[in-house]
Amino acid sequence: MIKFFRKIRQKLLSENKFSKYLLYAIGEIVLVVIGILIALQINNTNERRLERFEEIKLLENLKVDFQQTIREFQGMNINRDSILFANYSLTDLKTKGDFNNERKIDTLLATTFICPTFNGKSSSLMMLFNSGKINILKNEALKTLLFSWPSEIEDMTEGEIDSKLITYNFYIPIIRQYVNISSITRTTTILPIKIRNRDSAILNDYMGLLNNREFENLLYQLELLTLDNIQETKSLIRIAESIIEIINSELEQYK
């Protein structure tokens, strides 16, 4: 094809038909430009198609991550409800003066030892941030929610850390003064571990524990923290549901 055009140019020049040669040269340039534009258009179309495919995969992975996160949050709040029930039940036992049902008290105490913590890694979201691919996402509202998600998680985990510190640094040490911890872990089915039986001549003083002012204050403090953690987690569930709703809307557009 190139040789064909070259022969035409040479023929026109040899016949001194400069004006026709000029028109032909301009036409040839126009054809080349059109060819380049078509090639660029095809290339851009392919790039958009590949980018659209990558966005779909990113959205699908994010959806799976946030669905798993919601399930983990729901499980954490179920545990927190159990903790609150045990907390209130211990106060009720004190009010009623019921200190003799040792197995029941041990089970309630063991339940209050639980400290639910969020373990979700949100791997797809971290990959988006680290790779810069978050800019592939077209929906600005979705990107705003994703950018704010880590700080929202941080707010919740601060409450989790506070609960854990109080439980292990203050609450359990008070209990150890009155009750053998091994008897709690041995008799309850709440904790996932079982330890060797340790016979002790020292009797557990459940009445002394439940009537201890510091223990009562710690129960109240842990109640407040648990209630706050539940509300924080419910708020995160609502945000995660909003993110999934936007993702579903975006994916629907590509069907």
HUJO-V451659 format. One record per residue. N is the residue number from 1. RES is the residue in one small letter. SS is DSSP state (~ for helix, > for strand, _ for the rest). OMEGA is omega as a letter, one per 40 degrees, with the letter a starting at -180 (NA if undefined). D_FIRST is the distance of its C-alpha to the first C-alpha in Angstrom with 2 decimals. Layout:
BEGIN
N & RES & SS & OMEGA & D_FIRST
N & RES & SS & OMEGA & D_FIRST
END
This chain:
BEGIN
1 & m & _ & i & 0.00
2 & i & ~ & i & 3.81
3 & k & ~ & a & 5.45
4 & f & ~ & i & 5.03
5 & f & ~ & i & 6.51
6 & r & ~ & i & 8.70
7 & k & ~ & i & 10.07
8 & i & ~ & i & 11.02
9 & r & ~ & a & 12.76
10 & q & ~ & i & 14.51
11 & k & ~ & a & 15.71
12 & l & ~ & i & 17.15
13 & l & ~ & a & 18.88
14 & s & ~ & i & 20.30
15 & e & _ & i & 21.75
16 & n & _ & i & 23.32
17 & k & _ & a & 21.91
18 & f & ~ & a & 22.02
19 & s & ~ & i & 22.73
20 & k & ~ & i & 19.76
21 & y & ~ & a & 17.60
22 & l & ~ & i & 19.31
23 & l & ~ & a & 18.73
24 & y & ~ & a & 15.05
25 & a & ~ & i & 14.96
26 & i & ~ & i & 17.11
27 & g & ~ & i & 15.03
28 & e & ~ & i & 11.95
29 & i & ~ & i & 14.49
30 & v & ~ & i & 15.88
31 & l & ~ & i & 12.75
32 & v & ~ & i & 12.45
33 & v & ~ & i & 16.20
34 & i & ~ & i & 16.18
35 & g & ~ & i & 13.81
36 & i & ~ & a & 16.24
37 & l & ~ & i & 19.19
38 & i & ~ & i & 18.19
39 & a & ~ & i & 17.79
40 & l & ~ & i & 21.15
41 & q & ~ & i & 22.72
42 & i & ~ & i & 21.89
43 & n & ~ & i & 23.21
44 & n & ~ & i & 26.30
45 & t & ~ & i & 26.95
46 & n & ~ & i & 26.95
47 & e & ~ & i & 29.23
48 & r & ~ & i & 31.57
49 & r & ~ & i & 31.75
50 & l & ~ & i & 32.66
51 & e & ~ & i & 35.12
52 & r & ~ & i & 36.67
53 & f & ~ & i & 37.12
54 & e & ~ & i & 38.76
55 & e & ~ & i & 41.02
56 & i & ~ & i & 42.19
57 & k & ~ & i & 43.14
58 & l & ~ & a & 44.95
59 & l & ~ & i & 46.85
60 & e & ~ & i & 47.87
61 & n & ~ & i & 49.14
62 & l & ~ & a & 51.04
63 & k & ~ & i & 52.61
64 & v & ~ & a & 53.90
65 & d & ~ & a & 55.30
66 & f & ~ & i & 57.16
67 & q & ~ & i & 58.50
68 & q & ~ & i & 59.94
69 & t & ~ & i & 61.32
70 & i & ~ & i & 63.11
71 & r & ~ & i & 64.70
72 & e & ~ & i & 65.89
73 & f & ~ & a & 67.33
74 & q & ~ & i & 69.15
75 & g & ~ & i & 70.63
76 & m & ~ & a & 71.77
77 & n & ~ & i & 73.56
78 & i & ~ & i & 75.24
79 & n & ~ & a & 76.65
80 & r & ~ & i & 77.72
81 & d & ~ & i & 79.55
82 & s & ~ & i & 81.40
83 & i & ~ & i & 82.26
84 & l & ~ & i & 83.66
85 & f & ~ & i & 85.69
86 & a & ~ & i & 87.18
87 & n & ~ & a & 87.85
88 & y & ~ & a & 89.74
89 & s & ~ & i & 91.55
90 & l & ~ & i & 92.93
91 & t & ~ & i & 94.33
92 & d & ~ & i & 95.84
93 & l & ~ & i & 97.51
94 & k & ~ & a & 99.14
95 & t & ~ & a & 100.32
96 & k & ~ & a & 101.82
97 & g & _ & a & 103.28
98 & d & _ & a & 101.59
99 & f & _ & a & 101.30
100 & n & _ & a & 102.20
101 & n & _ & a & 99.02
102 & e & ~ & a & 97.53
103 & r & ~ & i & 94.64
104 & k & ~ & a & 93.54
105 & i & ~ & i & 93.79
106 & d & ~ & a & 91.89
107 & t & ~ & i & 89.06
108 & l & ~ & i & 88.92
109 & l & ~ & i & 88.95
110 & a & ~ & i & 86.18
111 & t & ~ & i & 84.04
112 & t & ~ & i & 84.47
113 & f & _ & a & 83.15
114 & i & _ & i & 79.66
115 & c & _ & a & 77.14
116 & p & _ & i & 73.87
117 & t & _ & a & 70.87
118 & f & _ & a & 67.21
119 & n & _ & a & 65.05
120 & g & _ & a & 61.68
121 & k & _ & a & 58.84
122 & s & _ & a & 56.18
123 & s & ~ & a & 53.54
124 & s & ~ & a & 50.62
125 & l & ~ & i & 51.85
126 & m & ~ & i & 52.39
127 & m & ~ & i & 48.87
128 & l & ~ & a & 47.55
129 & f & ~ & a & 49.61
130 & n & ~ & a & 48.90
131 & s & ~ & a & 45.12
132 & g & _ & a & 44.69
133 & k & ~ & i & 42.99
134 & i & ~ & i & 45.57
135 & n & ~ & i & 43.22
136 & i & ~ & a & 40.96
137 & l & _ & a & 43.75
138 & k & _ & a & 43.34
139 & n & _ & a & 46.97
140 & e & ~ & i & 48.96
141 & a & ~ & i & 52.32
142 & l & ~ & a & 51.49
143 & k & ~ & i & 50.49
144 & t & ~ & i & 53.74
145 & l & ~ & a & 55.81
146 & l & ~ & i & 54.05
147 & f & ~ & a & 54.56
148 & s & ~ & a & 58.27
149 & w & ~ & a & 58.84
150 & p & ~ & i & 59.75
151 & s & ~ & i & 62.42
152 & e & ~ & i & 63.83
153 & i & ~ & a & 64.16
154 & e & ~ & i & 65.81
155 & d & ~ & a & 68.44
156 & m & ~ & a & 69.35
157 & t & ~ & i & 69.52
158 & e & ~ & i & 71.93
159 & g & ~ & i & 74.39
160 & e & ~ & a & 73.86
161 & i & ~ & i & 74.62
162 & d & ~ & i & 77.77
163 & s & ~ & a & 79.01
164 & k & ~ & a & 78.42
165 & l & ~ & a & 80.17
166 & i & ~ & a & 83.20
167 & t & ~ & a & 83.41
168 & y & ~ & a & 83.35
169 & n & ~ & a & 85.09
170 & f & ~ & a & 87.86
171 & y & ~ & a & 88.08
172 & i & ~ & i & 88.20
173 & p & ~ & i & 90.56
174 & i & ~ & a & 93.04
175 & i & ~ & a & 92.89
176 & r & ~ & i & 93.49
177 & q & _ & a & 96.83
178 & y & _ & a & 98.12
179 & v & _ & i & 96.15
180 & n & _ & a & 95.00
181 & i & ~ & a & 91.19
182 & s & ~ & i & 91.16
183 & s & ~ & i & 93.22
184 & i & ~ & a & 90.60
185 & t & ~ & a & 87.67
186 & r & ~ & a & 89.77
187 & t & ~ & a & 90.94
188 & t & _ & i & 87.88
189 & t & _ & a & 84.92
190 & i & _ & a & 82.76
191 & l & _ & a & 81.63
192 & p & _ & a & 79.21
193 & i & _ & i & 81.26
194 & k & _ & a & 84.59
195 & i & _ & a & 86.83
196 & r & _ & a & 89.88
197 & n & _ & i & 93.19
198 & r & _ & i & 95.19
199 & d & _ & a & 98.83
200 & s & _ & i & 100.46
201 & a & _ & a & 104.06
202 & i & _ & a & 102.94
203 & l & _ & i & 102.95
204 & n & _ & a & 100.21
205 & d & _ & a & 101.43
206 & y & ~ & i & 99.38
207 & m & ~ & i & 101.97
208 & g & ~ & i & 101.79
209 & l & ~ & a & 97.98
210 & l & ~ & i & 97.70
211 & n & _ & i & 100.42
212 & n & _ & a & 98.83
213 & r & ~ & a & 97.86
214 & e & ~ & i & 94.90
215 & f & ~ & i & 93.56
216 & e & ~ & i & 93.95
217 & n & ~ & i & 92.15
218 & l & ~ & i & 89.27
219 & l & ~ & i & 88.94
220 & y & ~ & a & 88.68
221 & q & ~ & i & 86.13
222 & l & ~ & i & 83.97
223 & e & ~ & a & 84.26
224 & l & ~ & a & 82.88
225 & l & ~ & a & 79.98
226 & t & ~ & i & 79.17
227 & l & ~ & i & 79.22
228 & d & ~ & i & 76.95
229 & n & ~ & i & 74.52
230 & i & ~ & a & 74.46
231 & q & ~ & i & 73.59
232 & e & ~ & a & 70.88
233 & t & ~ & i & 69.33
234 & k & ~ & i & 69.53
235 & s & ~ & i & 67.72
236 & l & ~ & i & 64.94
237 & i & ~ & i & 64.71
238 & r & ~ & i & 64.21
239 & i & ~ & i & 61.43
240 & a & ~ & i & 59.75
241 & e & ~ & i & 60.04
242 & s & ~ & i & 58.42
243 & i & ~ & i & 55.51
244 & i & ~ & i & 55.07
245 & e & ~ & i & 55.29
246 & i & ~ & i & 52.44
247 & i & ~ & i & 50.36
248 & n & ~ & i & 50.98
249 & s & ~ & i & 49.93
250 & e & ~ & a & 46.66
251 & l & ~ & i & 45.91
252 & e & ~ & a & 46.72
253 & q & ~ & a & 43.92
254 & y & _ & a & 41.34
255 & k & _ & NA & 42.61
END
